[in-house]
Amino acid sequence: MSVDGASRNPHADPLLCPRWCGPLKVISVFVDPTVVEVILRHLNITDPPVA
């Protein structure tokens, strides 16, 4: 599944499947900043979003 559509549309529901329009479930949460950095680096996302 691609998140490109959700990243372009700020009003997209992140818990609604863009393909099937059904609910998504959160299956994990990363809270360790080091792990998050490794994942973002792997995805070539260098600038973290501003909260």
C-alpha positions as MATLAB code, in Angstrom:
seq = 'MSVDGASRNPHADPLLCPRWCGPLKVISVFVDPTVVEVILRHLNITDPPVA';
ca = [
       0.000    0.000    0.000;
       1.287    3.435   -0.860;
       0.908    6.460    1.376;
       1.569    8.904   -1.450;
      -2.080    9.894   -1.766;
      -2.380   10.558    1.939;
       0.777   12.665    1.982;
      -0.592   14.872   -0.813;
      -4.012   15.279    0.778;
      -3.813   16.774    4.284;
      -7.492   15.933    4.839;
      -7.100   12.199    4.138;
      -8.028    9.912    7.016;
      -4.840    7.992    7.956;
      -6.922    5.168    9.440;
      -9.006    4.591    6.298;
      -7.672    2.288    3.596;
      -7.385    4.353    0.389;
      -7.817    1.233   -1.739;
     -10.706   -0.553   -0.018;
     -12.186    2.355    2.023;
     -12.255    0.185    5.120;
     -10.774    0.861    8.546;
      -7.082    0.256    9.191;
      -5.702   -1.021   12.484;
      -2.586    0.219   14.244;
      -0.423   -2.881   14.713;
       2.706   -1.264   16.126;
       4.080    2.021   17.358;
       7.717    3.056   17.301;
       8.672    5.181   20.303;
      12.465    4.842   20.277;
      13.861    7.848   18.356;
      16.825    5.796   17.121;
      14.526    3.217   15.525;
      12.428    5.961   13.936;
      15.571    7.590   12.487;
      16.742    4.279   11.006;
      13.361    3.678    9.367;
      13.152    7.227    7.975;
      16.713    7.021    6.656;
      15.888    3.694    4.956;
      12.873    5.355    3.286;
      15.057    8.318    2.207;
      13.025   10.725    4.318;
      15.621   13.157    5.593;
      13.503   16.048    6.874;
      11.180   15.068    9.718;
       7.753   16.720    9.683;
       7.311   19.762   11.865;
       4.810   19.137   14.644;
];
